[in-house]
């Protein structure tokens, strides 16, 4: 059974940092390109960062230089380090396959990130 479990969200002041984690099970994690997505209230889900199986990364322009995606294949986990957070980045954050290169897995529950001004 495929499962994605996100954690690490919370309430942080503008300019603060959070590190999100996503543990995957039921897939051969190491061969999958993974991504972090976010969905703000009333908005579509968007991809903010992606990492290939080989560790190459890509970011949405809005987060470049502030967010860092990484993975630990031994732990079947992908991370998102978020620095200099902005209030407009308040959203539920999800991980999944990078849908640009593969079909999405069943979505997890996500983790809420709230950035106060």
N, C-alpha and C positions, 0 to 999 in steps of 0.2 A: 504494500500500500504506500503510495507516494504521499509524503507529508513535508510541508515547509512550515517551520516554526520560527517566527520573528520575535526578537526581544531587544531590550535596551532603550526603548523610547521613554519619554518622560516630559516634564516641564522644565524648560530652561530659559534663561533671560537672553535677549538679543545679544549676539556676540559670543555666546557660550558654545559649548561643544557637547556632542553625544557620540557614542559608538554603538551602532546597531549590529546585531548578530542574527544570522539566519541558519538554522540547522536543517539540513535536508536528509530525508531517509526514503528508501524505496527506489532510488535511482543510482546509476553509476555516476556519482557526483563529478568525478575528476574529468570526465569527457564532455561535460556540459558547460557551455558559455552561460554565465549567470548575470543577472541584473538586479538593481534596486530600483523600485518604482515608488511613486508617491501619488496620493489622491487627496486633494483638498476638497472641502465641502463644496458641492455644486460644480466641480470641475472634473475633467476626464483624468484618468490615471495616466501618468507620464513616466517615461524611463529617465532616470537621472544619472545612472552610472552602470557600466557593463564591464565584465571581465571575461576574457576567453579562457579556454581550458589551459592555454599556455601562459596565462597571466598578463596578457596585454589588456590595457584598460582604455575606456573611452567615457567621456562625460558630457552631459548637457552643458551648453555654454553658461547657463545660469549658475552652475556649481563648480565650474573649473577653478582650480586653485584653492578651493575650500573643502571639497569632499574628496575622500580617498577610498576606493573600493579595493578589497583584498580577499584572498581565499586561503583556506587551509584544507587541502584535500584529505589529509589524514583525519581531520575532524568532520569532514563533510559540511563545512561551514563557510559562509561568505560574510564579510564584514563591510560596514560602511562607517568610516570615520567622518564626522561632520563638524566642521569648525566654522566660526564666525556666522553662526546661524541667524537668520532673519525672520521677523514675524510672519512674512508671507510664505515661509516654508513650513508653517504649521499644516500638518497633513497626517494621514495614515500612511506609513511606509511598509512596503511589501518587497519580498524578494521572489524571483521566479527565473526561469530560463530567460535569456536574452531572446525576445520574440522576433528579433530581426533575423535570427539564424535557426530558430526552432519553435515548435509549438509550445504554448504555455502549459505548465503543469497545473494541477488544481491549486488555486490560490489559498494561502494561509489566512490567518486572522489579521495579520498585519500588526504593527506596533505604532501607537499614537505618539507623535512628536508635536509638542506645543511650545511655541516660542513666544514669550511675552515681550512686549515693548517697554 
